[in-house]
Amino acid sequence: MEEKKPFVKVPASGYIVLVVAIVIFSGLLAKVHGWNMLDFNTLNGAFGTMKTAKANFIGAGGVGARAGFLFALSLVPGVMLALGLMEIVEHYGGLKAAQKLLTPILRPLMGIPGICVVALVSSLQSTDAGAGMTKNLRANKDITLHELLIFAAFQFTAGGVIGNYLASGSALFGVMTVPIVVPLVVMMVMKLFGSTVMRLYCWKFVKEEK
């Protein structure tokens, strides 16, 4: 499948901002003192608690539509931050750099262009940030319908895998009988498997736009 847009000259700032964006969304500096300001979750921050209670503004024990609304509201800062960072990356040519450098890798591996790499890395840490970026790519016609479906299948399988695994899965690290990296590798393999299945499904059953 050919790219919709031809490659253009990428400014030096594009490569720099692409590297910075990948570092921010990957969580590599989350535990590095003094450099964790370049971590997405650190920038996203956390809500304060109500006086001495452990619960934040969402409270505890909520049910129904009201609880769902407050939970959705809590996702807004992360999505807004992710989309804002994405705009900065695009402005300085980071997405063009990603498209030029990574399309030869992502195209045969997953059937998506390199321009998706920032959203891909983000989705490993945050499901809502990755989804927001992907929606933005589609709205700007940077990816086709087929690429959207394939990319969504990759994200949906074990969503936010690194963030969720290290946060929730850490409770089981003490009793695991295999190295902690093994389940993570298995989940990553299954994410690729899920995107491959969707790629085959699209090729067989889904008609691409003209």
N, C-alpha and C positions, 0 to 999 in steps of 0.2 A: 504494500500500500504506500503510495507516495505522500509526502508531506503536503499539507494544504498551502503552507507559506514557505517561500524560499528562505534559505539562510541568508542573514545579512551580517555585515561586519559587527563584531561584538567589541564594545569598548573595554579597556582594561578594568574599569570599575565594575563591569558586569561579572567578571571572574571573581573579583574580591568580594563583592556583596553576595554572590552565590555561596562561596565558602562560609562566610559569616552566617548566612541564613541556615545552612545545613548544620553548622555547629549549634546555633540557637535552638533549632527544633529537634536535634538529636539527643539532647540532654547530656552531652559529653562533659560539660563543665558544671553540672548541677551540684557536685560535691567538692568542687575546687574553690577553696576560700579566696575571695577577692575577684574571681572570674565568673562566679555563678550569676553575675548580672547579665551574662550572655546566655542564660538558660531560659527557655520559654516559660516553664512552670514558675520560676522565680519571678520573672517579669509579670506573669499573670497574677501572682500573689495569692492571698487567701482572705476570706471574710473574717471579720472579728467575731467574738462571742458576746452574748448578752450577759453583762455583768460577770458573775462567776459560773454561769452555766457553760456546759461544753458545746451546746448547739449554737449554730450561727443564726442568721435572720430567718432561715427556713424553718427552724424549730425542730422538734422531735415528735414523732407519732402522727404526723399529718397523713391524710388519705384523700383520695378522690381528685377531682379536677383542680382544686386549690393547691394541693401538694404538688401535683404535676406542673402547674403554672409556675410555682416558686422554683422548682427544680430547673425548669426550662430557663427561667430568668437568671439563674445562677450560671448558666452556660454562656450568656451573652458577652461578658467581658472577655472570655477566652477567644470566642469567635471574632469579636471586633479587633482584638489585638492581633490575631493571626492574619486577618484580612488587611489590616493596616500595614503589617510587616510585608505582606505579599505585594502591596502597592509600592512600597519602597524598593523592594527587590526588582520589581518590573521597571520602575522609573530609572534605575541605574544600570539596566541591561542584564540583570541576573537571570531572568527567564530566557533571554536569548542565548546566554552562555550555557545554561542547562540544556537547552534544545540542541545546541551545536555539539556539546561534549557528550551528552548522555543518550541521545536518540539512538546511536549505533549499538548501545547496550540494552536499553529498555525496549526498543522496537522488536528485536528477535526474541528477547526473554519474555516479555509480557504483552507485546502488541500495542504499547502506548509510547508517546513521544517523550523526549527528555525534559520537555517543559513541565512535566508532572512531578519532577523529582522533589521539589520543595514541599509540595502537598503530600507526596509519598512519605518523606521523612517525618513530616508533621503528624501524619496519621498513625505512625508507630507510637507516638507519645500521647496524642489527644484525638479521640474520635471526632469530636465536634469541630475542632480546628481543621482537621483534614477534610471533613465533609464540606465545610464552608469554602475552603480553597478550591476544592474540586468543582463545586457549584459555580464558583467564580470563573474558573477556566472554561467551563461549558458555556456560561453566559457570554463570555468574550469570544466564543467560537475558536478557542485555542485547541480544543479536542472535539472529535466527532462523537456521534452517538455510540458507535461500537467501542471507542476508547473509554467513554464514560462508563459504560456497563462493565467493561473488563476491570477498570480501575476501582469501581465501586465494589465489585466482587472481592478484589484483593483487600480492600479496607474492611469490608464487612466480616471477613473471616478473621477471627481473633482480633477484633477491633482494639486499637490502642494497646497493642500487644506488649510493648516494652514497659510503658507506664503502668498498666494494670498488673502485669506479671510481677514487676518489682515491688509494687505496692501491696496488692492483695495476696499474691503468691508467696511473699516473703514469710507469711505465717507458717508455711509448710517446709521452708528450707531446712529446718532442723531435723526433719524426719524423712527427707527424701533419700532414696537409695541410689540415685544417679547424680552426677554433677549438675548443678543448677542451670548450666547452659544448655543441657540436652533438651528439656521441654521447650525452651525458647527456640532452639533450632528446629524442632519438630513443628512448632506453630508457624514459623516462617516458611517452612517447606509446604505446609498445608495452605498457607496464604497464596503461594505461587501456584499450587495445585488448583485452588478455587478459581483464580484468575484464568488459568489455562482452560478449565472446564467452560467458563463463561465465554472465553475466546472462541472455542469450538462451537458453542451454542450460537453465538452471534454469526459466525461464518455460515452455519447451516440454516438458521431460522430467521435471523433478524435482517431486514433490509436496511441498508445504509441510506442516508439522505443523498439526494442527487446534487 
